[in-house]
Amino acid sequence: MSGTGAAGAPSRASGSSFYTAMRILPRAQREAMFEIYSFCRLVDDIADSSAPYAERRLGLAQWRKDIDALYAGHPPAELRALAQAACDFSLRKEDFLAVIDGMEMDAAKDIRAPDWATLDLYCDRVASAVGRLSVRVFGMAEQDGIALAHGLGRALQLTNILRDIDEDAGIGRLYLPQEELRKAGIVSADPQAVLSSAALGQVCDAVAARALNHFQEADTIMARNPRRAVKAPRIMEEVYRIMLQGMMARGWAPPRTRVSVSGLRLSWIAVQYAII
């Protein structure tokens, strides 16, 4: 395992909605968030690599040992900044391990048409666990922070799944839930067969509806919290909601042009929530 630390994180995140949201934070919070981002990117790179499954699992197992060492008080040299962030913001070991658990779901085999319960568990591990780390950095109260991580994390991850369906199919993955495929009369779990089905839109609409419900949950929580504590998640929410609405307006039939948010619009959203 090798780490880039926060020094490499901003360059990898530059131009993204994450970078836009985090750069408005005070320095200590911003640097902690880039440490979390760096950790997530590194374990994600292992899960998404073309290495054999056994090799990927070994890489993630090493990360477990490194997180154990970090919380035992003797982190690897490349994780000292992450250890400092964990100390400064009381980040929980179990949330880091949950992220690794989520990556192991990808590293064990290619996910294809999971049931809703499995998909929800996956979203909790790869997204909401990151949210649980993040809300501690943002300074949110415990109960509302966990609730926001639950709803917003799932909203963002479901939006990612819809945005990346073609890219995921290209590497043999299909995160669309089997219950919705069956409702639409799609019996195959083969990614390319599903994406070529005329009923694909029904499935994607169901996933989009659940994402919108999670966005609404997040709205309710953020509305009752201090503005300073929810500036960054509000920016992330706004960007991803725009993407989701853009995909819904575009439709799900091929060719599915990629929906994104321009740099200018990202900057305006940042100004809107950071200053106005």
C-alpha positions in Angstrom: 0.0 0.0 0.0 1.3 3.5 -0.8 -0.3 6.7 0.1 -0.4 10.1 -1.6 -1.7 12.1 1.4 -3.4 15.4 1.1 -0.6 16.8 -1.0 -1.8 14.6 -3.9 -5.5 14.8 -3.1 -6.3 18.4 -4.3 -4.7 17.7 -7.7 -6.8 14.5 -8.2 -10.0 16.3 -7.0 -9.4 19.6 -8.8 -12.4 20.6 -11.0 -14.7 18.2 -9.2 -17.8 19.1 -7.1 -15.9 17.7 -4.1 -13.0 20.1 -4.6 -15.4 23.0 -5.1 -17.3 22.2 -1.9 -14.2 21.6 0.2 -12.2 24.6 -0.8 -14.6 26.9 1.0 -13.9 25.3 4.3 -11.5 26.7 6.9 -8.0 25.3 6.5 -8.0 22.6 9.2 -11.3 21.2 7.9 -10.3 21.4 4.3 -7.0 19.5 4.9 -8.9 16.9 6.9 -11.4 16.4 4.1 -8.6 16.0 1.6 -7.0 13.3 3.8 -10.4 11.5 3.8 -10.7 11.9 0.1 -7.2 10.6 -0.5 -8.0 7.5 1.6 -11.2 6.9 -0.3 -9.5 7.3 -3.7 -6.7 4.9 -2.8 -8.9 2.1 -1.6 -11.2 2.7 -4.6 -8.3 2.4 -7.0 -7.6 -1.0 -5.5 -11.2 -2.2 -5.9 -11.4 -0.8 -9.5 -8.1 -2.1 -10.7 -7.6 -4.8 -13.3 -5.6 -6.9 -10.9 -6.9 -10.4 -10.0 -9.6 -10.4 -7.3 -7.3 -12.1 -4.8 -4.6 -9.4 -5.3 -7.2 -6.7 -4.8 -8.4 -8.3 -1.6 -4.8 -8.5 -0.3 -4.4 -4.8 -1.0 -7.6 -4.0 0.9 -6.5 -6.3 3.7 -3.3 -4.2 4.0 -5.4 -1.1 4.4 -7.2 -2.8 7.3 -3.9 -3.4 9.0 -2.9 0.2 8.3 -6.1 1.6 9.8 -5.6 -0.7 12.8 -2.1 0.6 13.2 -3.3 4.2 12.9 -5.8 3.8 15.7 -3.2 1.9 17.8 -1.1 5.0 17.8 1.6 4.0 15.3 0.4 4.8 11.8 2.5 4.2 8.7 4.5 7.3 7.8 2.3 8.1 4.8 -0.8 8.1 7.0 0.4 10.5 9.7 -1.7 13.4 8.3 -4.8 11.2 8.2 -4.0 10.1 11.8 -3.9 13.8 12.8 -7.2 14.4 11.2 -8.7 11.4 12.9 -7.5 12.8 16.2 -8.5 16.4 15.6 -12.1 15.6 14.5 -12.7 12.3 16.5 -13.1 10.3 13.3 -14.3 6.7 14.0 -12.3 3.7 13.0 -15.5 1.8 12.1 -16.3 4.3 9.4 -12.9 3.8 7.7 -13.3 0.1 7.9 -16.9 0.3 6.5 -15.5 2.1 3.4 -13.0 -0.8 3.0 -15.9 -3.2 3.4 -17.7 -1.5 0.6 -14.6 -1.7 -1.7 -14.4 -5.4 -0.9 -17.9 -5.9 -2.3 -16.4 -4.7 -5.6 -13.1 -6.6 -5.2 -14.8 -9.9 -4.4 -16.6 -10.2 -7.7 -18.3 -8.0 -10.3 -21.6 -6.8 -8.8 -24.5 -7.6 -11.1 -28.2 -6.7 -10.3 -28.0 -6.8 -6.5 -31.2 -6.8 -4.5 -32.2 -3.5 -2.9 -31.0 -4.6 0.5 -27.5 -5.4 -0.8 -27.4 -2.2 -2.9 -28.4 -0.2 0.2 -25.6 -1.8 2.2 -23.2 -1.0 -0.6 -24.3 2.6 -0.6 -24.0 2.8 3.1 -20.4 1.5 3.0 -19.0 3.4 0.1 -20.9 6.7 0.5 -22.7 7.1 3.8 -19.7 5.9 5.8 -17.7 8.6 4.1 -20.5 11.0 5.0 -20.2 9.9 8.7 -16.5 10.8 8.6 -17.2 14.1 6.8 -20.0 15.4 9.1 -17.6 15.2 12.1 -15.2 17.4 10.2 -18.0 19.8 9.3 -18.9 20.1 13.0 -22.5 18.8 12.8 -24.3 17.5 15.9 -24.1 13.7 16.3 -27.7 12.6 15.5 -28.3 15.0 12.6 -24.8 14.3 11.2 -25.4 10.6 11.1 -28.9 11.1 9.5 -27.5 13.5 6.9 -24.7 11.0 6.0 -27.4 8.3 5.6 -29.6 10.2 3.3 -27.2 12.4 1.3 -24.7 9.6 0.9 -27.3 7.3 -0.6 -28.6 10.1 -2.8 -25.1 10.9 -4.2 -24.3 7.2 -4.7 -27.5 6.3 -6.5 -26.9 9.4 -8.8 -23.4 8.1 -9.5 -24.8 4.7 -10.4 -27.2 6.2 -12.9 -24.5 8.4 -14.3 -22.0 5.6 -14.7 -24.2 2.8 -16.0 -22.4 2.6 -19.3 -18.9 2.8 -17.8 -19.8 0.2 -15.2 -21.2 -2.2 -17.8 -18.0 -1.8 -19.8 -16.2 -3.5 -16.9 -18.9 -6.1 -16.2 -20.8 -4.4 -13.4 -24.5 -3.6 -13.0 -25.7 -1.9 -9.9 -29.3 -1.6 -10.9 -31.5 -3.5 -8.4 -32.9 -6.9 -9.4 -36.4 -6.1 -8.0 -36.7 -3.1 -10.4 -35.4 -5.2 -13.3 -38.0 -7.9 -12.7 -40.8 -5.3 -12.4 -39.7 -4.0 -15.8 -39.7 -7.6 -17.2 -35.9 -7.7 -17.6 -34.8 -11.2 -16.6 -31.1 -10.9 -17.6 -28.4 -9.7 -15.2 -25.9 -9.2 -18.1 -25.0 -5.5 -18.1 -25.0 -5.1 -21.8 -28.3 -6.9 -22.2 -29.9 -4.8 -19.6 -28.6 -1.5 -21.0 -30.0 -2.4 -24.5 -33.5 -3.3 -23.1 -36.3 -1.0 -24.1 -37.5 -1.2 -20.4 -34.3 0.3 -19.0 -36.0 3.6 -18.4 -38.5 2.1 -16.0 -35.6 0.8 -13.9 -33.6 4.0 -13.9 -36.7 6.0 -13.1 -37.2 3.9 -10.0 -33.6 4.4 -8.8 -33.9 8.1 -9.6 -37.1 8.4 -7.5 -35.4 6.8 -4.5 -32.4 9.2 -4.9 -34.8 12.2 -5.0 -36.4 10.9 -1.8 -33.0 10.8 -0.1 -32.2 14.3 -1.4 -35.4 15.5 0.3 -34.4 13.8 3.6 -31.1 15.6 3.4 -32.8 18.9 2.7 -34.9 18.6 5.8 -31.9 17.9 8.0 -29.7 20.6 6.6 -32.5 23.2 6.9 -32.5 22.9 10.7 -28.7 23.0 11.1 -26.3 26.0 11.3 -25.4 27.3 7.8 -21.6 27.0 8.6 -22.0 23.3 9.3 -23.8 22.4 6.1 -22.2 24.7 3.4 -20.1 21.9 1.9 -22.8 19.2 1.8 -25.3 21.7 0.4 -22.9 22.3 -2.5 -22.5 18.6 -3.1 -26.2 18.1 -3.0 -27.0 20.9 -5.4 -24.5 19.7 -8.0 -25.7 16.1 -7.8 -29.3 17.0 -7.9 -28.7 19.1 -11.1 -27.0 16.0 -12.6 -29.8 13.7 -11.6 -32.5 16.1 -13.0 -30.4 16.4 -16.2 -30.3 12.7 -16.7 -34.0 12.4 -16.0 -34.7 15.1 -18.6 -32.3 13.5 -21.1 -33.9 10.1 -20.7 -32.3 6.6 -20.5 -32.3 5.5 -24.2 -29.0 5.3 -26.0 -26.9 7.2 -26.8 -26.7 8.4 -23.2 -24.7 11.6 -23.4 -22.9 12.2 -20.1 -24.6 14.9 -18.0 -22.2 17.2 -16.1 -22.2 20.6 -14.4 -20.0 23.2 -16.0 -17.1 24.8 -14.1 -18.9 28.2 -14.3 -22.0 26.7 -12.7 -20.0 25.0 -10.1 -18.4 28.3 -9.1 -21.8 30.0 -8.9 -23.1 27.2 -6.7 -20.1 27.6 -4.4 -20.6 31.4 -4.2 -24.3 30.9 -3.6 -23.8 28.6 -0.5 -20.5 29.9 0.8 -21.2 33.7 0.7 -24.7 34.7 -0.1 
